[in-house]
Amino acid sequence: MRKLWLVALLFLAVACGGTSSTSASPEQPEASPGTGADHGSSAPASPVGPSGVPSGTPSPVTPAGPTLNPHKVPWESATPTGDGRSLDVVWWSGVEPCNVLDRVEVTETAREVTVTLYEGQDRRSPDAVCIEIAIMKSTKVPLKAPLDGRKVVDGAK
C-alpha cells in the first residue's frame, strides 16, 4: 500500500511541476493587445495586418430595421462610387444578431452630405448573447445627386 501512495505522490508531483507546451516564452508572448487572447481586455479582437492596422475586407450588409435600441454608430470611411451617385460606407461593428444595421440617414446640402448609421439588436433575438469581436462592415448608400466635390460628414461624430 505504501508503494502505491509513493507512486501516486510521484505522479502528482510530475503532473503539477511539469511545463505546458502552450506556456508563453520571451520570444513568443501568450497574448498581445488587440489579439483577443487577453480575456480581461475590453478591446475587440480583430485581424491585424503587418502595419499594426486591422486588416480584412468588409462584410457587405443592408439595413434590416427596425431593431431594438437603435443607436448612432461612427463609420471609418465613405468612398464615392465611380459615378459619384452613391457611397460605400465602412465601419467596425459586432456580430449579428446583437449588432444589426437598422437604417442609414442621409442629409444632402449644396456643400456637404451627412451620413448617419444606426445599429441595434435584431428583434427576432432579443435575448441573444454574442461574442465581443470586431467585424468590418460596409453598406452602399445612394445619393439624390452626385457627390461632385461635396464634403462627406459622419452624423454620429
Secondary structure, DSSP 8 states (H G I E B T S, - for coil): -HHHHHHHHHHHHHHHHS--TT--BTTB-S--TTSS--TT--S-B--B-TTSSB----EE-------EEEEEE--SEEEE-TTSSEEEEEEEE--TTTSEEEEEEEEE-SSEEEEEEEEEE-TT-TT-----B-EEEEEEEE-SS--TT-EEEETT-
